[in-house]
Amino acid sequence: MAQGFLLERLARIAAHIDRYVEGGRYPGAMCLVSRGGEEAFYHQSGFADVERNRAMTRDTVLRLYSMTKPITSSALMMLYEEGLFQLDDPVAKHIESWADLGVFDRGSEEQYVTVAPDAPMTIKHLLTHTSGLTCGFMNEHPVDAMYRREQVTGNGTLADMVSKLAKIPLKFSPGTQWNYGVSTDVCGHLVEHFSGQALDEFVADRITGPLGMKDSGFHVQPGGADRLAACYQHTGPGAYRLQDDPEGSRYHTRPTFFSGGGGMVGTIDDYHRFARMLLGKGELGNVRLLGRKTVEYMTMNHLPGNCDLAAMGQPVFSETSYEGIGFGLGFSVVVDPAAASVLDSAGDFAWGGAASTYFWVDPVEDLIVIFTTQLLPSSAYPIRRELKTLVYQALA
């Protein structure tokens, strides 16, 4: 028995991860499980860098991609706690160039008609991905194509992104749908706006520094250069190719575009410290980042009528399933474990990243699980649902 887990059942997690690696589906992977603030299980398998035969280890530096979103959302909520804005503030109150944003009604990428939104976009809409914003890698709508044409993210600065978005219509009226997009990047811009600091500096000063997340940031931190993992692209069942060589990776230099939605790197233990802060209702050890009520508020379902994502229109992509899953201020939230069709607790909150990383926090079971690998896209294999089953079946 370890922290209320049956050891022989915990061993199933290791065997499952090993099958993924040995079967050529993942180059390497790690999983960390803690309960009551104490580690109950850790397993690593395979390689951080297949080409150089470098093993996956606990101090391997990983691309977090969208697991950056909970950190950025927490940063913005820290500023909310200082009274600098209200969640129902219209975004245009703080980004004046967005005062006349229209909603795409009909037409094409080149020629279209807009209508006025039913309600103004608020900061809460950004935090809940109900803002009307989208992202360029979607290929289902003319607005997606406009994002690609204007190269909305990745170049310049967050302020440049906001200026480009001022010229593109919204995909839908704020509050009417849930859609994965650049909303959290805009949250990052608002962190800069309210704090007067660059996003990477604010996160370092107020989150990663105080929590002791020494290897986490918007680029590889000093001492981490030889520990950055390679990233791979899924090419078919049990096959992948190198997508980002760690030796020439852009993550070694400080960017100008601090993607609050997907720009950070870090280690599994660093992210565990962040998750422990959330499970601790804003506190880790003698460090408090957020108030207890703030974290409780962030991790409740904020979708209208306590509905799930399926009721908010089926997105073409997201880092979570839709049935039985709601959304808080920066996290997916389980509202109905039966509808989600996987072992879960109501109130679990979670998110994942494009390279198949994933974490969840279960306040009911006092539980944290973090899974890391570096394989694009996250939809290649159903590891997240499988891990839920493997972890919960091991509880005594």
BAKOLKE-102969 format. One record per residue (C-alpha): x, y, z. Coordinates in pm, whole numbers, plus 50000, padded with zeros to 5 digits. Example, Ala and Ser with C-alpha at 12.3 -4.5 7.8 and 13.67 -1.06 7.14 Angstrom:
% residues 2
R       x       y       z
R   51230   49550   50780
R   51367   49894   50714
% end
This chain:
% residues 396
R       x       y       z
R   50000   50000   50000
R   50126   50348   49910
R   49916   50657   49986
R   49600   50447   49969
R   49699   50272   49645
R   49739   49898   49602
R   50096   49845   49477
R   50024   49549   49251
R   49751   49753   49080
R   49974   50063   49047
R   50221   49841   48861
R   49965   49815   48579
R   50039   50181   48493
R   50409   50105   48439
R   50331   49801   48226
R   50089   50002   48013
R   50337   50285   47953
R   50611   50032   47870
R   50383   49875   47608
R   50337   50216   47446
R   50712   50276   47431
R   50818   49924   47334
R   50550   49917   47066
R   50700   50225   46902
R   50403   50448   46978
R   50587   50687   47212
R   50962   50758   47207
R   50957   50781   47586
R   50716   50871   47863
R   50686   50947   48235
R   50399   50932   48482
R   50387   51077   48834
R   50104   51010   49080
R   50077   51176   49421
R   49814   51167   49692
R   49789   51374   50005
R   50095   51567   49895
R   50311   51252   49889
R   50441   51070   49585
R   50271   50732   49538
R   50403   50628   49199
R   50660   50731   48940
R   50767   50553   48623
R   50981   50647   48327
R   51037   50455   48007
R   51218   50502   47678
R   51402   50797   47535
R   51397   51175   47555
R   51605   51178   47237
R   51589   50860   47026
R   51851   50975   46776
R   52112   51036   47049
R   52007   50739   47265
R   51935   50975   47558
R   51701   50826   47816
R   51386   50993   47946
R   51462   51109   48302
R   51282   51310   48568
R   51483   51622   48488
R   51413   51605   48113
R   51287   51945   47992
R   50962   51912   47796
R   50749   52129   47573
R   50432   52195   47774
R   50235   52345   47486
R   49877   52397   47611
R   49963   52296   47967
R   50087   52657   47967
R   49721   52767   47970
R   49649   52690   48339
R   49965   52883   48435
R   49864   53190   48231
R   49506   53171   48359
R   49640   53159   48715
R   49860   53461   48643
R   49560   53663   48523
R   49353   53558   48824
R   49634   53672   49057
R   49590   54018   48907
R   49212   53987   48940
R   49268   53932   49311
R   49445   54269   49323
R   49128   54443   49206
R   49269   54547   48868
R   48967   54429   48667
R   48637   54244   48690
R   48565   53916   48514
R   48262   54067   48342
R   48459   54367   48215
R   48423   54398   47837
R   48760   54312   47684
R   48732   54631   47478
R   48756   54829   47803
R   49120   54717   47821
R   49189   54660   47448
R   49038   54969   47289
R   49102   54855   46930
R   48849   54574   46987
R   48557   54810   47046
R   48390   54736   46712
R   48455   54363   46666
R   48187   54207   46449
R   48080   53844   46419
R   48126   53661   46089
R   47781   53600   45939
R   47837   53477   45583
R   48080   53491   45295
R   48439   53382   45237
R   48783   53459   45371
R   48814   53743   45119
R   48459   53881   45117
R   48225   53849   45411
R   47942   54012   45605
R   47950   54065   45982
R   47680   54128   46240
R   47701   54284   46583
R   47765   54037   46868
R   47472   53947   47091
R   47679   54059   47391
R   48025   54212   47434
R   48321   53978   47484
R   48426   53974   47851
R   48745   53865   48024
R   48555   53564   48156
R   48477   53465   47798
R   48852   53455   47733
R   48920   53238   48038
R   48643   52994   47941
R   48716   52975   47563
R   48373   53114   47481
R   48510   53442   47341
R   48444   53390   46970
R   48816   53363   46898
R   48961   53062   46717
R   49307   52954   46595
R   49471   52920   46257
R   49536   52547   46256
R   49163   52478   46238
R   49047   52430   45881
R   48670   52443   45913
R   48579   52812   45877
R   48676   53124   45679
R   48780   53296   46006
R   49036   53020   46065
R   49182   53098   45723
R   49206   53468   45813
R   49413   53375   46120
R   49653   53180   45900
R   49675   53458   45643
R   49753   53721   45905
R   49987   53488   46099
R   49808   53591   46416
R   50035   53401   46659
R   50402   53313   46671
R   50545   53634   46524
R   50611   53970   46683
R   50467   54028   47029
R   50140   53971   47213
R   50052   54334   47141
R   50105   54266   46769
R   49869   53967   46793
R   49600   54182   46954
R   49635   54440   46674
R   49594   54170   46408
R   49288   54027   46583
R   49124   54372   46583
R   49093   54339   46203
R   48941   53987   46198
R   48576   53910   46280
R   48479   53678   46562
R   48380   53323   46468
R   48066   53339   46684
R   47896   53567   46933
R   48072   53555   47274
R   47914   53320   47524
R   47719   53114   47268
R   47977   52843   47189
R   48293   52685   47330
R   48586   52690   47089
R   48953   52612   47135
R   49152   52913   47023
R   49390   53195   47109
R   49184   53316   47405
R   49457   53231   47657
R   49719   53411   47447
R   49497   53718   47484
R   49488   53648   47860
R   49869   53664   47843
R   49846   54004   47679
R   49614   54119   47958
R   49867   53998   48218
R   50119   54228   48050
R   49864   54510   48034
R   49767   54494   48403
R   50111   54414   48545
R   50334   54631   48328
R   50568   54332   48287
R   50645   54099   47998
R   50449   53776   48046
R   50761   53564   48091
R   50891   53801   48360
R   50560   53804   48547
R   50538   53424   48542
R   50899   53394   48662
R   50859   53652   48939
R   50516   53552   49063
R   50468   53181   48983
R   50764   52965   48878
R   51016   53146   49102
R   50813   53131   49425
R   50708   52769   49358
R   51065   52657   49289
R   50989   52556   48928
R   51353   52616   48834
R   51342   52454   48488
R   51018   52618   48371
R   50978   52921   48148
R   50908   53043   47796
R   51248   52914   47690
R   51495   52658   47830
R   51633   52792   48157
R   52006   52812   48244
R   52147   52466   48304
R   51874   52293   48105
R   52012   52310   47751
R   52139   51951   47741
R   51818   51818   47900
R   51564   51935   47640
R   51378   51641   47487
R   51330   51589   47117
R   50975   51626   46990
R   50823   51378   46746
R   50536   51372   46496
R   50302   51074   46479
R   50311   50931   46124
R   50098   50618   46161
R   50029   50329   46398
R   50345   50269   46600
R   50548   50517   46393
R   50681   50870   46434
R   50944   51105   46292
R   51158   51378   46447
R   50966   51707   46454
R   51196   51933   46664
R   51563   51846   46717
R   51661   51960   47069
R   52003   52083   46951
R   51861   52340   46711
R   51530   52404   46885
R   51386   52755   46909
R   51320   52689   47277
R   51683   52765   47358
R   51638   53140   47302
R   51397   53386   47462
R   51116   53457   47215
R   50946   53788   47148
R   50603   53618   47136
R   50523   53479   47481
R   50244   53236   47402
R   50027   53223   47713
R   49837   52948   47536
R   50127   52718   47458
R   50477   52859   47489
R   50631   52714   47803
R   50874   52433   47876
R   50934   52259   48208
R   50994   51930   48388
R   50747   51681   48531
R   50848   51771   48888
R   50813   52144   48818
R   50460   52096   48690
R   50382   51876   48989
R   50469   52170   49213
R   50224   52390   49021
R   49955   52120   49047
R   50021   52081   49420
R   49963   52455   49460
R   49623   52414   49290
R   49531   52111   49500
R   49638   52317   49804
R   49379   52583   49706
R   49647   52831   49602
R   49916   52738   49854
R   50229   52521   49848
R   50434   52510   50166
R   50474   52867   50285
R   50401   53014   49940
R   50048   53132   49855
R   49979   53244   49498
R   49598   53248   49497
R   49325   53264   49758
R   49129   52952   49850
R   48800   53089   49716
R   48969   53196   49392
R   49092   52844   49314
R   48752   52698   49407
R   48591   52947   49170
R   48840   52877   48888
R   48782   52502   48909
R   48402   52500   48900
R   48211   52467   48574
R   48140   52810   48423
R   47950   52699   48112
R   47589   52828   48094
R   47341   52627   48300
R   47621   52398   48421
R   47613   52231   48079
R   47898   52028   47929
R   48114   52100   47625
R   47897   51879   47405
R   47605   52115   47463
R   47817   52417   47359
R   47870   52297   47001
R   48117   52027   46903
R   48461   52179   46839
R   48679   52007   46580
R   48970   51994   46824
R   49040   52019   47193
R   49259   51869   47463
R   48959   51701   47628
R   48652   51495   47545
R   48315   51672   47549
R   48047   51458   47713
R   48021   51517   48087
R   48307   51770   48081
R   48257   52139   48159
R   48504   52423   48166
R   48626   52655   48441
R   48867   52948   48429
R   49160   52776   48262
R   49075   52408   48313
R   48837   52141   48194
R   48616   52027   48482
R   48432   51695   48522
R   48063   51763   48583
R   47920   51416   48516
R   48155   51114   48540
R   47882   50881   48408
R   47835   51092   48094
R   48214   51113   48048
R   48222   50731   48032
R   48553   50700   48217
R   48650   50649   48581
R   48653   50999   48730
R   48545   51214   49021
R   48304   51503   48982
R   48517   51815   49023
R   48835   51675   48866
R   49008   51956   48678
R   49263   51904   48405
R   49431   52004   48084
R   49677   51867   47831
R   49926   51975   47570
R   49972   51914   47197
R   50271   51682   47253
R   50043   51438   47444
R   50123   51570   47792
R   49839   51569   48045
R   49762   51643   48407
R   49463   51622   48633
R   49387   51718   48991
R   49117   51536   49189
R   49023   51725   49508
R   48785   51445   49614
R   49065   51186   49624
R   49340   51440   49711
R   49513   51319   49396
R   49743   51455   49123
R   49848   51272   48807
R   50096   51406   48550
R   50183   51225   48228
R   50452   51347   47989
R   50586   51246   47651
R   50672   51445   47335
R   50453   51323   47050
R   50235   51541   46826
R   49937   51537   46804
R   49779   51459   47140
R   49496   51276   46966
R   49730   51005   46831
R   49643   50762   47112
R   49378   50749   47391
R   49638   50745   47671
R   49458   51007   47881
R   49139   50806   47921
R   49341   50489   47974
R   49543   50654   48252
R   49226   50762   48429
R   49116   50397   48445
R   49461   50269   48546
R   49501   50522   48828
R   49154   50493   48978
R   49143   50114   48964
R   49451   50111   49189
R   49285   50300   49477
R   49220   50088   49785
% end
